[in-house]
Structures are given as C-alpha cells and as structure tokens.
Amino acid sequence: QSLVNIFDDGGTHTIDDASDSFTDQSIVVSDSTTLILEEGGYIGAPTNSSWPAIRLSINSTFKGIGGVVNGSYAETGYADGGGEGIHLFNGQSSVATASYAEFYRGFSVHGGDAPDGIGGDALYVHGFGTKADIYGGNFVGGKGTQNLNGASVNILNSAQVHVYGGIFDGIIEVTNQAVITFYGCFLYNNTRLYGSFPDESELDIEVIATVGGGVLIVPDGEQECDTAPSSSPTQFPTLSPQPTVVRSNEGVKRSSFWGHFLGMVVFIQTIFAAFAE
C-alpha cells in the first residue's frame, strides 16, 4: 500500500472509524475535493517522512470535526526533524485555487516529535487566499530537542487564520503578510497574547509576527472586555493605579502670608495700648 494516498476526485470523503483510518500513511487532498475527519478517525504520517499527515491544495477543503492527526515522528539521526500535522496550501497562482479548513472542539492535531531535532508544526497555512477558521480543537506543536519545538500554528505568505476558540500548545508564528485574527477579549503585549474567548475559555500564548505579519483582535459584542493598560509583571490585565495629582503650593504660601500679617497687626495694637495707659 502506498505511503501517500491522493484524494482528487472532487467528491467528499469522511473518515470516522478505525476501518477507514490511515496509519503510517499521508493523505493529499486536491482539485476541489473535501476531506472530513470525525470522532473515531485517525490519520498518522509514516516515521521519518518529509510529507505532512494531510496536505491540501488546489481549492480543497478539510473539516476537522473530531479525530486525531499526527505528523511524522523523527527518529534519532533523521535530519529533517518532525513532520507537519496539516499543511494547508494554495498550490497555484490564483486566489480561486486556495484551500480552506475549519476545526471544531473534539479535533486534535499534533506536529511530529523529534527527540534529536526540531519538532514539526501542528498546522501550517501557506499562500494567498488560503484560509483556516478555528472554532475549537487542540493544536500541539511537535516536541524537539532543547526546546526546539514546532509551532501550534504557522501562517505565512498572505494566508489568513481566524481563531474563535481552541487550545494551543506551542508558539504561533505569522510572517510574510499573513494575518491571524483572534475573536474575544485579548491583549497583545510584545509577543504575548492573553485573554479569553466568548465561551470564557482562556488563552495565554506567544505569538510572533515578523516580515509584515499581522495580529488582529476583534472583541465579541456580548463580552465585557477589560482593556485597561497592564502594569503587572505577570502580563495579566490589571487596572492601572490612579495618578497622583500634583497640587500647587500657592495656597499654602498665601495662607502663610496672611497669618504673619495679622500677627503683626495684633502686635502693633498691643504696643499702642501700652503707651495709651
């Protein structure tokens, strides 16, 4: 059986139990074909493979409703490191051929571990027009040696990712005019993004934007967001202390002058009274 399976018939394929899952195999989805992974389904790339577990291109679609996707595990000595879990790609030179993916709670994707190298990215989104909507799910970057771990999400070259929920283990990278948008109450401080989604689940993660990469935050209309600036070293939102008002000394000086003046008047009246006697 081939280690790379190609779905390019323009139809819809659903994987929802062990009988139609793929172990030690990768899947390529292209040419307007849709792949749906549901609870009970599994796709795991072969060991020491340069192929991601799932690669989408040319107007293909992936829906992660449930199930598990694992990138390639890199054994000691394998130079390429861990493999990507899912690679979302354009594959052509037109926005019309860009691929799309959406993810929901109950779905999980892991980049390949690499005990002797660099861990693989869980989700890799590449190319203009390519888009992913994340409503939930677990995104775990592959574990590498000396903390050379893979990203939970890696977005580049004008791709777009919209995040409405989810759990992320591993940094998020945004580069080369790509944009990631978070929906909820969040603050972005240097490279740290923290806050909560509309369902009140929290997120605290490192988001690195370089070479024109963008990080956008869109508050949810039903949430009350604390947007006060943070003064806490832990980088959690806190109310800043009220500034101390500097008051003028003019009133103090004026009171002191009139006190001395009235004292001199009383002293002079006392002298005149003594001479009058």
Disulfide bonds with the S-S distance in Angstrom:
Cys185-Cys225 1.85
